[in-house]
Amino acid sequence: MTYCLGIVNSAGLVFGADSRTNAGVDYISTYHKLFDFTLPGERAIVLCTSGNLSVTQAVMHQVRRDLKQPEDENLYTLPSLYDTARYIGKKIRTIQEIDRPWFERDRIDFQCNFLVGGQIRGEEPKLFLVYPQGNCIQATPETPFLQIGETKYGKPILDRLLQYDTPLEIAVKSAVLSIDSTMKSNISVGPPINVIMYQRDTFEIRHRLRLRLGSPYLAKIRQYWEDAVLKTFEAMPDIEWQDDVGVDRREVLID
Amino acid sequence: MTYCLGIVNSAGLVFGADSRTNAGVDYISTYHKLFDFTLPGERAIVLCTSGNLSVTQAVMHQVRRDLKQPEDENLYTLPSLYDTARYIGKKIRTIQEIDRPWFERDRIDFQCNFLVGGQIRGEEPKLFLVYPQGNCIQATPETPFLQIGETKYGKPILDRLLQYDTPLEIAVKSAVLSIDSTMKSNISVGPPINVIMYQRDTFEIRHRLRLRLGSPYLAKIRQYWEDAVLKTFEAMPDIEWQDDVGVDRREVLID
C-alpha cells in the first residue's frame, strides 16, 4: 500500500509520500513514490505515485525516456501543468492498453494514481490527481489537498486544519502528521517519509526532508503530538450527560 | 454507512454510534444502531450494529422475540458475554441462511457486523466484535477498542490515545471525537451520535448522551478540538530541512 498527499495553497505546494510497497504481507519493499522533475528557474514539477508498481514504474520509464527526445512532448516542454497532468494520463493509458488483458486474465489489480503538481512560469502553482483511467481533477482553494493510496486514516487531520491560507510550514507539519497517523494505523504504509515544500515563484525545490525509520525528528513530533492530544482531551469540556435519552428507542427521522 | 465503536478498559466500557443509514446518496435516513438490553443489577448488555439494515433489523427482531420466550436462550439468560456474542452470531447465520440466495442473485451486499459488550455478574466487563459469518473476536488490554462500519477515519485518534488504563471520561471524549472526525470526512456517517458509558460492577447504564445535529456540546468540542489542533501545529518543533536528499533517487532497500 501507499500513502501520498499534495497540498496547494496561496504560498506554494507541499508533497509527502511514504515508501512502502507490498505484494502481500510477506513481500514488503521500499520504493520511492515522490519524484522531482524540476527545471530550475523555469518550472517545478513533482510527481507522486500509488497503485500497481509495475504500471507506475512503466509510466516513469516512459516519462524519463521522453525527456531524452526533445522533439517529443515531455515534462520540460509541456506548456501548462494541466497539459502535464493529461500527459501523465496518456502514459497510464498507453501502459494499460498493453498490459490490461494480461492483468485481467489473472484478476490482478492494475489501478494506479498519480499526483502531478508544481508551477510552470506564467502560471499559478497547481495540483492535479490523475486517475487510473487517465482523466484528472485539480485541487482548488475550497479543497486544497489531494490524496492517493491509503487515504482515509490521514484525512481527518487535513480536514480539520487545512485552509487555502494555511502557512506553508504548518501545511508541511500536517502532511507529516497525516502520514505518521496512516503509518501507525496501517502497517502497509511505512518509512522513509519523503517531503517536499515548494515556495511559489521560486521555480526550484529548496526544501526537502527524508524521515527514516527511527528518525529523531519523526520520534520528536510523534511524541509531541501524542502528548498534545492527551492534554487536549484532559482539558476538553466535560461531557454533559443526559438522563432523558432512551438509546434503544428506534428513530425513523429524516436527518 | 455507519460508524460504531466500543472501548473496554479497567474501569468499564464506552459505546458510540452514529445514526445515518443510506441506500445510495439519494436515500438517507436515521436509524438507531446502539441498543441497550441491560437487566439492572444483573447484567449490562449493549449491542451496536452496522451493515445491511434489513439483516441487522431482522437479527434485532429475533433477539427481542427470544426475550419473550423465557424457555429459549436469550440476552437475559445466557451465562456469559462470550455466549452472548456467539448467540448474536447464530442469529446472523439464521437470517443469512434464509435471505442469502436472494441477495446473491441481485449482488446485494448483505454483510453486517455487531459489537456486543457489557458485563454479566461474575465476569469482567467484555467487548466482542461479531463478524458477518457469525464468528467473533474479543477486545483485549493490548487492543482495548473495536470498530465496525466506516472505521478508518476515526482510528488514528484512538490509536494515539487509548490505553487499557485510560480514564473512562477521556475514553468517552476520544469516542465522540473519533465519530465527529468520521462525520466530517464521510458524509454517509451522521448525527445524532449516541454514546453510552458503563462503569464496571454497576450492572446498569447510568451515562447516556445523544448529540443531535447542531448540538451545542458537539459544536463546542469540535471548535475546541480544531483550535487545539491548530495551536499544536503552530507550536510543533520546526521542520529540520535537509539539503542532502535527492528525492528522485530510486531506492531498493528492504525496510
HADDOCK unambig.tbl for C-alpha pairs under 7 A between the chains (distance, minus, plus):
assign (segid A and resid 29 and name CA) (segid B and resid 253 and name CA) 6.66 0.50 0.50
assign (segid A and resid 29 and name CA) (segid B and resid 254 and name CA) 5.05 0.50 0.50
assign (segid A and resid 29 and name CA) (segid B and resid 255 and name CA) 6.34 0.50 0.50
assign (segid A and resid 30 and name CA) (segid B and resid 251 and name CA) 6.71 0.50 0.50
assign (segid A and resid 30 and name CA) (segid B and resid 252 and name CA) 5.82 0.50 0.50
assign (segid A and resid 30 and name CA) (segid B and resid 253 and name CA) 5.45 0.50 0.50
assign (segid A and resid 30 and name CA) (segid B and resid 254 and name CA) 5.79 0.50 0.50
assign (segid A and resid 30 and name CA) (segid B and resid 255 and name CA) 6.15 0.50 0.50
assign (segid A and resid 31 and name CA) (segid B and resid 250 and name CA) 6.64 0.50 0.50
assign (segid A and resid 31 and name CA) (segid B and resid 251 and name CA) 5.52 0.50 0.50
assign (segid A and resid 31 and name CA) (segid B and resid 252 and name CA) 5.91 0.50 0.50
assign (segid A and resid 32 and name CA) (segid B and resid 250 and name CA) 5.48 0.50 0.50
assign (segid A and resid 32 and name CA) (segid B and resid 251 and name CA) 6.06 0.50 0.50
assign (segid A and resid 34 and name CA) (segid B and resid 247 and name CA) 6.61 0.50 0.50
assign (segid A and resid 34 and name CA) (segid B and resid 248 and name CA) 6.49 0.50 0.50
assign (segid A and resid 35 and name CA) (segid B and resid 247 and name CA) 6.24 0.50 0.50
assign (segid A and resid 35 and name CA) (segid B and resid 248 and name CA) 4.45 0.50 0.50
assign (segid A and resid 36 and name CA) (segid B and resid 247 and name CA) 6.65 0.50 0.50
assign (segid A and resid 36 and name CA) (segid B and resid 248 and name CA) 5.49 0.50 0.50
assign (segid A and resid 152 and name CA) (segid B and resid 152 and name CA) 5.73 0.50 0.50
assign (segid A and resid 152 and name CA) (segid B and resid 153 and name CA) 5.32 0.50 0.50
assign (segid A and resid 153 and name CA) (segid B and resid 152 and name CA) 5.29 0.50 0.50
assign (segid A and resid 153 and name CA) (segid B and resid 153 and name CA) 4.88 0.50 0.50
assign (segid A and resid 153 and name CA) (segid B and resid 155 and name CA) 6.88 0.50 0.50
assign (segid A and resid 153 and name CA) (segid B and resid 156 and name CA) 6.26 0.50 0.50
assign (segid A and resid 155 and name CA) (segid B and resid 153 and name CA) 6.86 0.50 0.50
assign (segid A and resid 155 and name CA) (segid B and resid 185 and name CA) 6.97 0.50 0.50
assign (segid A and resid 156 and name CA) (segid B and resid 153 and name CA) 6.24 0.50 0.50
assign (segid A and resid 156 and name CA) (segid B and resid 181 and name CA) 5.73 0.50 0.50
assign (segid A and resid 156 and name CA) (segid B and resid 185 and name CA) 6.12 0.50 0.50
assign (segid A and resid 159 and name CA) (segid B and resid 185 and name CA) 6.90 0.50 0.50
assign (segid A and resid 160 and name CA) (segid B and resid 226 and name CA) 6.04 0.50 0.50
assign (segid A and resid 161 and name CA) (segid B and resid 230 and name CA) 6.45 0.50 0.50
assign (segid A and resid 170 and name CA) (segid B and resid 233 and name CA) 6.22 0.50 0.50
assign (segid A and resid 170 and name CA) (segid B and resid 234 and name CA) 6.58 0.50 0.50
assign (segid A and resid 173 and name CA) (segid B and resid 233 and name CA) 6.73 0.50 0.50
assign (segid A and resid 181 and name CA) (segid B and resid 156 and name CA) 5.72 0.50 0.50
assign (segid A and resid 185 and name CA) (segid B and resid 155 and name CA) 6.98 0.50 0.50
assign (segid A and resid 185 and name CA) (segid B and resid 156 and name CA) 6.13 0.50 0.50
assign (segid A and resid 185 and name CA) (segid B and resid 159 and name CA) 6.90 0.50 0.50
assign (segid A and resid 207 and name CA) (segid B and resid 241 and name CA) 6.02 0.50 0.50
assign (segid A and resid 208 and name CA) (segid B and resid 241 and name CA) 5.91 0.50 0.50
assign (segid A and resid 208 and name CA) (segid B and resid 242 and name CA) 5.76 0.50 0.50
assign (segid A and resid 208 and name CA) (segid B and resid 243 and name CA) 6.73 0.50 0.50
assign (segid A and resid 208 and name CA) (segid B and resid 245 and name CA) 6.69 0.50 0.50
assign (segid A and resid 209 and name CA) (segid B and resid 241 and name CA) 5.41 0.50 0.50
assign (segid A and resid 209 and name CA) (segid B and resid 242 and name CA) 5.44 0.50 0.50
assign (segid A and resid 209 and name CA) (segid B and resid 245 and name CA) 6.99 0.50 0.50
assign (segid A and resid 210 and name CA) (segid B and resid 245 and name CA) 6.85 0.50 0.50
assign (segid A and resid 221 and name CA) (segid B and resid 236 and name CA) 6.96 0.50 0.50
assign (segid A and resid 221 and name CA) (segid B and resid 237 and name CA) 6.78 0.50 0.50
assign (segid A and resid 226 and name CA) (segid B and resid 160 and name CA) 6.04 0.50 0.50
assign (segid A and resid 228 and name CA) (segid B and resid 232 and name CA) 6.68 0.50 0.50
assign (segid A and resid 230 and name CA) (segid B and resid 161 and name CA) 6.45 0.50 0.50
assign (segid A and resid 232 and name CA) (segid B and resid 228 and name CA) 6.68 0.50 0.50
assign (segid A and resid 233 and name CA) (segid B and resid 170 and name CA) 6.22 0.50 0.50
assign (segid A and resid 233 and name CA) (segid B and resid 173 and name CA) 6.72 0.50 0.50
assign (segid A and resid 234 and name CA) (segid B and resid 170 and name CA) 6.58 0.50 0.50
assign (segid A and resid 236 and name CA) (segid B and resid 221 and name CA) 6.97 0.50 0.50
assign (segid A and resid 237 and name CA) (segid B and resid 221 and name CA) 6.79 0.50 0.50
assign (segid A and resid 241 and name CA) (segid B and resid 207 and name CA) 6.03 0.50 0.50
assign (segid A and resid 241 and name CA) (segid B and resid 208 and name CA) 5.92 0.50 0.50
assign (segid A and resid 241 and name CA) (segid B and resid 209 and name CA) 5.41 0.50 0.50
assign (segid A and resid 242 and name CA) (segid B and resid 208 and name CA) 5.75 0.50 0.50
assign (segid A and resid 242 and name CA) (segid B and resid 209 and name CA) 5.42 0.50 0.50
assign (segid A and resid 243 and name CA) (segid B and resid 208 and name CA) 6.73 0.50 0.50
assign (segid A and resid 245 and name CA) (segid B and resid 208 and name CA) 6.67 0.50 0.50
assign (segid A and resid 245 and name CA) (segid B and resid 209 and name CA) 6.98 0.50 0.50
assign (segid A and resid 245 and name CA) (segid B and resid 210 and name CA) 6.83 0.50 0.50
assign (segid A and resid 247 and name CA) (segid B and resid 34 and name CA) 6.62 0.50 0.50
assign (segid A and resid 247 and name CA) (segid B and resid 35 and name CA) 6.29 0.50 0.50
assign (segid A and resid 247 and name CA) (segid B and resid 36 and name CA) 6.70 0.50 0.50
assign (segid A and resid 247 and name CA) (segid B and resid 194 and name CA) 6.98 0.50 0.50
assign (segid A and resid 248 and name CA) (segid B and resid 34 and name CA) 6.48 0.50 0.50
assign (segid A and resid 248 and name CA) (segid B and resid 35 and name CA) 4.52 0.50 0.50
assign (segid A and resid 248 and name CA) (segid B and resid 36 and name CA) 5.60 0.50 0.50
assign (segid A and resid 250 and name CA) (segid B and resid 31 and name CA) 6.51 0.50 0.50
assign (segid A and resid 250 and name CA) (segid B and resid 32 and name CA) 5.42 0.50 0.50
assign (segid A and resid 251 and name CA) (segid B and resid 30 and name CA) 6.56 0.50 0.50
assign (segid A and resid 251 and name CA) (segid B and resid 31 and name CA) 5.45 0.50 0.50
assign (segid A and resid 251 and name CA) (segid B and resid 32 and name CA) 6.05 0.50 0.50
assign (segid A and resid 252 and name CA) (segid B and resid 30 and name CA) 5.69 0.50 0.50
assign (segid A and resid 252 and name CA) (segid B and resid 31 and name CA) 5.90 0.50 0.50
assign (segid A and resid 253 and name CA) (segid B and resid 29 and name CA) 6.55 0.50 0.50
assign (segid A and resid 253 and name CA) (segid B and resid 30 and name CA) 5.38 0.50 0.50
assign (segid A and resid 254 and name CA) (segid B and resid 29 and name CA) 5.01 0.50 0.50
assign (segid A and resid 254 and name CA) (segid B and resid 30 and name CA) 5.80 0.50 0.50
assign (segid A and resid 255 and name CA) (segid B and resid 29 and name CA) 6.37 0.50 0.50
assign (segid A and resid 255 and name CA) (segid B and resid 30 and name CA) 6.19 0.50 0.50
